[in-house]
Amino acid sequence: MWNILLKINKNLIIAIPLFLTAGFLFGVFADQELTGKMKALILPLTFLMVYPMMVTLNIQHLRKGLDVKLQITTQFINFAIIPLVAFILGRLFFTNQPALALGLLLAALLPTSGMTISWTGFAKGNIGAAINMTVIGLTLGSILTPFYISGLLGASVAVELGKVAQQIGIIVFLPMFIGQMTRRSLLKRYSMVEFKQRIALRFPSLSTLGVLGIVFVAMALKAKGIMAAPSMLVGIIVPLLLLYCLNFTLSSIVGKIMFARGDAIALVYGTVMRNLSIALAVAINAFGEAGAQAALVIALAYIIQVQSAAWYVKMTDVVFGAQPVESQQR
Protein backbone atom coordinates (compact mmCIF):
# COMPACT_ATOMS: atom_id res chain seq x y z
CA MET A 1 0.00 0.00 0.00
CA TRP A 2 2.76 2.46 0.94
CA ASN A 3 4.55 1.81 -2.35
CA ILE A 4 1.36 2.67 -4.27
CA LEU A 5 0.89 5.86 -2.27
CA LEU A 6 4.54 6.85 -2.81
CA LYS A 7 4.14 6.35 -6.57
CA ILE A 8 1.00 8.50 -6.58
CA ASN A 9 2.84 11.19 -4.60
CA LYS A 10 5.59 11.26 -7.22
CA ASN A 11 3.09 11.50 -10.09
CA LEU A 12 0.73 14.27 -9.02
CA ILE A 13 0.86 15.69 -12.54
CA ILE A 14 -1.12 12.62 -13.63
CA ALA A 15 -3.03 11.91 -10.41
CA ILE A 16 -4.69 15.32 -9.96
CA PRO A 17 -6.21 15.53 -13.49
CA LEU A 18 -7.40 11.90 -13.10
CA PHE A 19 -9.13 12.66 -9.80
CA LEU A 20 -10.60 15.87 -11.22
CA THR A 21 -12.01 13.86 -14.13
CA ALA A 22 -13.29 11.11 -11.82
CA GLY A 23 -14.93 13.68 -9.55
CA PHE A 24 -16.55 15.36 -12.54
CA LEU A 25 -17.97 12.08 -13.88
CA PHE A 26 -19.20 11.08 -10.43
CA GLY A 27 -20.87 14.45 -9.97
CA VAL A 28 -22.57 14.27 -13.37
CA PHE A 29 -24.07 10.81 -12.92
CA ALA A 30 -24.59 10.59 -9.15
CA ASP A 31 -27.73 11.76 -7.38
CA GLN A 32 -27.49 15.44 -6.42
CA GLU A 33 -28.49 14.68 -2.84
CA LEU A 34 -25.54 12.29 -2.54
CA THR A 35 -23.03 14.76 -3.95
CA GLY A 36 -24.41 17.44 -1.64
CA LYS A 37 -23.70 15.24 1.39
CA MET A 38 -20.07 14.91 0.23
CA LYS A 39 -19.48 18.46 1.46
CA ALA A 40 -19.10 16.98 4.94
CA LEU A 41 -15.94 15.15 3.76
CA ILE A 42 -14.01 18.36 3.09
CA LEU A 43 -13.04 19.03 6.71
CA PRO A 44 -11.70 15.54 7.55
CA LEU A 45 -9.93 15.36 4.17
CA THR A 46 -8.30 18.72 4.84
CA PHE A 47 -7.14 17.52 8.23
CA LEU A 48 -5.72 14.42 6.51
CA MET A 49 -3.87 16.75 4.12
CA VAL A 50 -2.47 19.22 6.67
CA TYR A 51 -1.73 17.00 9.68
CA PRO A 52 0.94 14.74 8.04
CA MET A 53 2.75 17.81 6.69
CA MET A 54 2.89 19.25 10.22
CA VAL A 55 4.36 16.02 11.63
CA THR A 56 7.32 16.18 9.23
CA LEU A 57 7.74 19.96 9.55
CA ASN A 58 10.67 20.91 11.77
CA ILE A 59 9.68 24.27 13.27
CA GLN A 60 13.19 24.54 14.74
CA HIS A 61 14.28 25.58 11.23
CA LEU A 62 12.69 28.96 11.95
CA ARG A 63 15.62 29.69 14.23
CA LYS A 64 18.31 28.23 12.00
CA GLY A 65 19.76 29.97 8.99
CA LEU A 66 16.97 32.52 8.76
CA ASP A 67 17.81 34.98 5.96
CA VAL A 68 15.78 38.04 6.91
CA LYS A 69 16.14 39.75 3.53
CA LEU A 70 15.00 36.63 1.64
CA GLN A 71 12.03 36.00 3.94
CA ILE A 72 10.85 39.63 3.90
CA THR A 73 11.08 39.74 0.10
CA THR A 74 9.15 36.47 -0.18
CA GLN A 75 6.34 37.57 2.13
CA PHE A 76 6.16 41.02 0.51
CA ILE A 77 5.46 39.32 -2.83
CA ASN A 78 3.03 36.92 -1.14
CA PHE A 79 0.95 39.50 0.69
CA ALA A 80 1.48 42.89 -0.96
CA ILE A 81 1.64 41.99 -4.65
CA ILE A 82 0.00 38.65 -5.51
CA PRO A 83 -3.32 39.25 -3.68
CA LEU A 84 -3.59 42.64 -5.39
CA VAL A 85 -2.94 41.02 -8.78
CA ALA A 86 -5.60 38.37 -8.04
CA PHE A 87 -8.08 41.05 -6.95
CA ILE A 88 -7.52 43.07 -10.15
CA LEU A 89 -7.84 39.95 -12.34
CA GLY A 90 -11.02 39.05 -10.48
CA ARG A 91 -12.48 42.49 -11.16
CA LEU A 92 -11.53 42.27 -14.86
CA PHE A 93 -12.68 38.71 -15.59
CA PHE A 94 -15.46 38.15 -13.04
CA THR A 95 -17.17 41.54 -12.95
CA ASN A 96 -20.62 40.06 -12.30
CA GLN A 97 -19.45 36.83 -10.65
CA PRO A 98 -18.12 37.73 -7.20
CA ALA A 99 -18.02 34.08 -6.10
CA LEU A 100 -15.48 33.28 -8.83
CA ALA A 101 -13.48 36.38 -7.88
CA LEU A 102 -13.50 35.02 -4.31
CA GLY A 103 -12.01 31.75 -5.53
CA LEU A 104 -9.21 33.56 -7.35
CA LEU A 105 -8.44 35.69 -4.29
CA LEU A 106 -8.46 32.68 -1.94
CA ALA A 107 -6.04 30.87 -4.26
CA ALA A 108 -3.68 33.85 -3.92
CA LEU A 109 -3.96 34.38 -0.16
CA LEU A 110 -2.60 31.16 1.30
CA PRO A 111 1.00 30.77 0.13
CA THR A 112 3.24 27.73 0.53
CA SER A 113 2.54 24.09 1.17
CA GLY A 114 4.56 20.92 1.53
CA MET A 115 5.01 21.12 -2.25
CA THR A 116 6.99 24.35 -1.79
CA ILE A 117 9.68 22.32 -0.04
CA SER A 118 9.43 19.37 -2.45
CA TRP A 119 9.70 21.39 -5.66
CA THR A 120 12.52 23.50 -4.20
CA GLY A 121 14.39 20.25 -3.55
CA PHE A 122 13.69 18.91 -7.05
CA ALA A 123 15.10 22.15 -8.53
CA LYS A 124 18.19 22.00 -6.25
CA GLY A 125 17.20 25.14 -4.35
CA ASN A 126 17.70 26.15 -0.70
CA ILE A 127 15.45 23.71 1.19
CA GLY A 128 16.12 25.34 4.58
CA ALA A 129 14.85 28.67 3.24
CA ALA A 130 11.81 26.93 1.73
CA ILE A 131 10.92 25.40 5.12
CA ASN A 132 11.06 28.86 6.71
CA MET A 133 8.89 30.26 3.92
CA THR A 134 6.35 27.47 4.42
CA VAL A 135 5.93 28.02 8.15
CA ILE A 136 5.97 31.83 7.98
CA GLY A 137 3.80 32.10 4.85
CA LEU A 138 1.15 29.65 6.01
CA THR A 139 0.93 31.26 9.46
CA LEU A 140 0.69 34.81 8.07
CA GLY A 141 -1.77 33.74 5.40
CA SER A 142 -4.00 32.05 7.95
CA ILE A 143 -4.08 35.17 10.12
CA LEU A 144 -4.49 37.71 7.31
CA THR A 145 -6.91 35.91 4.95
CA PRO A 146 -10.16 36.88 6.77
CA PHE A 147 -9.16 40.56 6.77
CA TYR A 148 -8.10 40.56 3.09
CA ILE A 149 -11.37 38.95 1.99
CA SER A 150 -13.46 41.30 4.13
CA GLY A 151 -11.55 44.38 2.95
CA LEU A 152 -11.40 43.51 -0.77
CA LEU A 153 -14.63 41.58 -1.38
CA GLY A 154 -16.80 42.35 1.64
CA ALA A 155 -19.09 44.57 -0.43
CA SER A 156 -19.86 41.84 -3.00
CA VAL A 157 -19.54 38.57 -1.02
CA ALA A 158 -21.07 37.90 2.40
CA VAL A 159 -18.07 37.53 4.73
CA GLU A 160 -18.47 36.27 8.29
CA LEU A 161 -15.07 37.22 9.68
CA GLY A 162 -15.46 35.03 12.76
CA LYS A 163 -16.51 31.99 10.73
CA VAL A 164 -13.57 32.32 8.33
CA ALA A 165 -11.14 32.71 11.26
CA GLN A 166 -12.70 29.71 13.00
CA GLN A 167 -12.33 27.52 9.89
CA ILE A 168 -8.68 28.52 9.48
CA GLY A 169 -8.07 27.73 13.15
CA ILE A 170 -9.56 24.24 12.71
CA ILE A 171 -7.89 23.62 9.34
CA VAL A 172 -4.40 25.03 10.03
CA PHE A 173 -3.57 25.66 13.66
CA LEU A 174 -5.25 22.59 15.21
CA PRO A 175 -3.46 20.08 12.93
CA MET A 176 -0.25 22.10 13.34
CA PHE A 177 -0.47 21.68 17.13
CA ILE A 178 -1.43 17.99 16.99
CA GLY A 179 1.19 17.33 14.30
CA GLN A 180 3.96 18.83 16.40
CA MET A 181 2.81 16.82 19.44
CA THR A 182 2.92 13.68 17.29
CA ARG A 183 6.41 14.59 16.08
CA ARG A 184 7.68 15.01 19.63
CA SER A 185 6.15 11.69 20.67
CA LEU A 186 7.72 9.84 17.73
CA LEU A 187 11.14 11.40 18.36
CA LYS A 188 11.02 10.11 21.95
CA ARG A 189 10.54 6.61 20.53
CA TYR A 190 12.81 6.80 17.47
CA SER A 191 16.14 8.48 16.77
CA MET A 192 16.15 11.41 14.33
CA VAL A 193 17.87 9.24 11.69
CA GLU A 194 15.31 6.44 12.08
CA PHE A 195 12.46 8.97 12.06
CA LYS A 196 13.65 10.52 8.79
CA GLN A 197 14.47 7.22 7.06
CA ARG A 198 11.50 5.08 8.16
CA ILE A 199 8.67 7.15 9.57
CA ALA A 200 8.68 10.61 7.97
CA LEU A 201 8.75 9.28 4.40
CA ARG A 202 5.22 7.88 4.77
CA PHE A 203 3.49 11.05 5.92
CA PRO A 204 3.59 12.98 2.60
CA SER A 205 1.72 10.07 0.97
CA LEU A 206 -1.09 10.42 3.52
CA SER A 207 -1.17 14.14 2.80
CA THR A 208 -1.52 13.40 -0.91
CA LEU A 209 -4.58 11.24 -0.19
CA GLY A 210 -6.20 14.25 1.44
CA VAL A 211 -5.35 16.49 -1.52
CA LEU A 212 -6.78 14.05 -4.06
CA GLY A 213 -9.89 13.50 -1.97
CA ILE A 214 -10.54 17.25 -1.75
CA VAL A 215 -10.03 17.67 -5.49
CA PHE A 216 -12.47 14.81 -6.20
CA VAL A 217 -15.16 16.20 -3.88
CA ALA A 218 -14.78 19.80 -5.09
CA MET A 219 -15.20 18.77 -8.72
CA ALA A 220 -18.14 16.45 -7.92
CA LEU A 221 -19.95 19.32 -6.20
CA LYS A 222 -19.70 21.55 -9.30
CA ALA A 223 -20.00 18.93 -12.06
CA LYS A 224 -23.64 19.60 -12.96
CA GLY A 225 -23.01 23.36 -13.02
CA ILE A 226 -20.09 22.84 -15.42
CA MET A 227 -22.23 20.65 -17.67
CA ALA A 228 -24.84 23.40 -17.81
CA ALA A 229 -22.24 26.05 -18.81
CA PRO A 230 -19.01 24.41 -20.13
CA SER A 231 -17.71 27.75 -21.44
CA MET A 232 -17.30 28.77 -17.80
CA LEU A 233 -14.15 26.61 -17.61
CA VAL A 234 -12.38 28.66 -20.28
CA GLY A 235 -13.37 31.87 -18.53
CA ILE A 236 -11.81 30.59 -15.31
CA ILE A 237 -8.63 29.10 -16.76
CA VAL A 238 -7.54 32.31 -18.54
CA PRO A 239 -7.20 34.50 -15.40
CA LEU A 240 -5.60 31.58 -13.54
CA LEU A 241 -2.99 31.21 -16.28
CA LEU A 242 -2.33 34.95 -16.15
CA LEU A 243 -1.97 34.87 -12.36
CA TYR A 244 0.58 32.04 -12.42
CA CYS A 245 2.50 33.45 -15.39
CA LEU A 246 2.81 36.86 -13.73
CA ASN A 247 3.82 35.23 -10.45
CA PHE A 248 6.53 33.05 -12.01
CA THR A 249 7.87 35.96 -14.06
CA LEU A 250 7.98 38.45 -11.17
CA SER A 251 9.54 35.98 -8.71
CA SER A 252 12.14 34.83 -11.26
CA ILE A 253 13.22 38.41 -12.02
CA VAL A 254 13.40 39.40 -8.35
CA GLY A 255 15.25 36.18 -7.46
CA LYS A 256 17.78 36.54 -10.27
CA ILE A 257 18.53 40.18 -9.43
CA MET A 258 18.63 39.96 -5.63
CA PHE A 259 19.69 36.46 -4.57
CA ALA A 260 22.04 33.55 -5.18
CA ARG A 261 20.78 30.59 -7.23
CA GLY A 262 19.55 28.38 -4.37
CA ASP A 263 17.79 31.23 -2.57
CA ALA A 264 16.24 32.48 -5.82
CA ILE A 265 14.73 29.04 -6.54
CA ALA A 266 13.30 28.91 -3.00
CA LEU A 267 11.86 32.41 -3.55
CA VAL A 268 10.07 31.28 -6.71
CA TYR A 269 8.48 28.21 -5.15
CA GLY A 270 7.84 30.06 -1.89
CA THR A 271 5.70 32.62 -3.73
CA VAL A 272 4.11 30.64 -6.59
CA MET A 273 3.03 27.49 -4.71
CA ARG A 274 -0.29 28.19 -3.00
CA ASN A 275 -1.94 26.02 -0.35
CA LEU A 276 -4.95 25.25 -2.53
CA SER A 277 -6.26 22.47 -0.29
CA ILE A 278 -6.71 24.83 2.64
CA ALA A 279 -8.17 27.46 0.29
CA LEU A 280 -10.70 24.85 -0.92
CA ALA A 281 -11.68 23.91 2.61
CA VAL A 282 -12.13 27.55 3.64
CA ALA A 283 -14.22 28.27 0.53
CA ILE A 284 -16.58 25.34 0.96
CA ASN A 285 -16.95 25.49 4.75
CA ALA A 286 -17.13 29.27 5.29
CA PHE A 287 -18.94 30.74 2.27
CA GLY A 288 -21.97 28.57 1.50
CA GLU A 289 -23.12 28.64 -2.15
CA ALA A 290 -20.56 31.31 -3.07
CA GLY A 291 -17.88 29.01 -1.66
CA ALA A 292 -19.03 26.11 -3.85
CA GLN A 293 -18.50 28.28 -6.94
CA ALA A 294 -15.19 29.61 -5.60
CA ALA A 295 -14.07 25.99 -5.10
CA LEU A 296 -14.25 25.40 -8.86
CA VAL A 297 -11.62 28.10 -9.47
CA ILE A 298 -9.36 26.64 -6.79
CA ALA A 299 -9.78 23.07 -8.08
CA LEU A 300 -8.74 24.12 -11.60
CA ALA A 301 -5.77 26.00 -10.12
CA TYR A 302 -4.42 22.60 -8.98
CA ILE A 303 -3.82 21.52 -12.57
CA ILE A 304 -2.01 24.71 -13.54
CA GLN A 305 0.03 24.85 -10.33
CA VAL A 306 1.34 21.28 -10.45
CA GLN A 307 2.04 21.32 -14.19
CA SER A 308 3.79 24.69 -14.10
CA ALA A 309 5.88 23.72 -11.05
CA ALA A 310 7.12 20.61 -12.86
CA TRP A 311 7.95 22.55 -16.02
CA TYR A 312 9.80 25.21 -14.04
CA VAL A 313 12.12 22.58 -12.54
CA LYS A 314 13.35 21.90 -16.09
CA MET A 315 13.81 25.64 -16.71
CA THR A 316 15.83 26.52 -13.59
CA ASP A 317 19.20 26.07 -15.30
CA VAL A 318 18.03 28.35 -18.12
CA VAL A 319 16.72 31.02 -15.74
CA PHE A 320 19.39 30.93 -13.01
CA GLY A 321 22.30 29.13 -14.65
CA ALA A 322 23.59 25.62 -14.00
CA GLN A 323 24.20 24.49 -10.44
CA PRO A 324 27.86 25.05 -9.46
CA VAL A 325 29.97 21.88 -9.61
CA GLU A 326 31.06 22.18 -5.97
CA SER A 327 27.39 22.28 -4.87
CA GLN A 328 26.63 19.12 -6.83
CA GLN A 329 29.47 17.28 -5.10
CA ARG A 330 28.34 18.06 -1.56
ABEGO torsion letter per residue (X at the ends): XAAAAAAAAAAAAAAAAAAAAAAAAAAAABBAAAAAAAAAAAAAAAAAAAAAAAAABBAAAAABGBBAAAAAAAAAAAAAAAAAAAAAAAAAABAABAAAAAAAAAAAABBEBAAAAAAAAAAGBBAAAAAAAAAAAAAAAAAAAAAAAAAAAAAABBBBAAAAAAAAAAAAAAAAAAAAAAAAAAAAABBAAAAAAAAAAAAAAAAAAAAAAAAAAAAAAAAAAAAABAAAAAAAAAAAAAAAAAAAAAAAAAAAAABBAAAAAAAAAAAABBBAAAAAAAAAAAAEAAAAAAAAAAAAAAAAAAAAAAAAAAAAAAAAEBBBAAAAAX
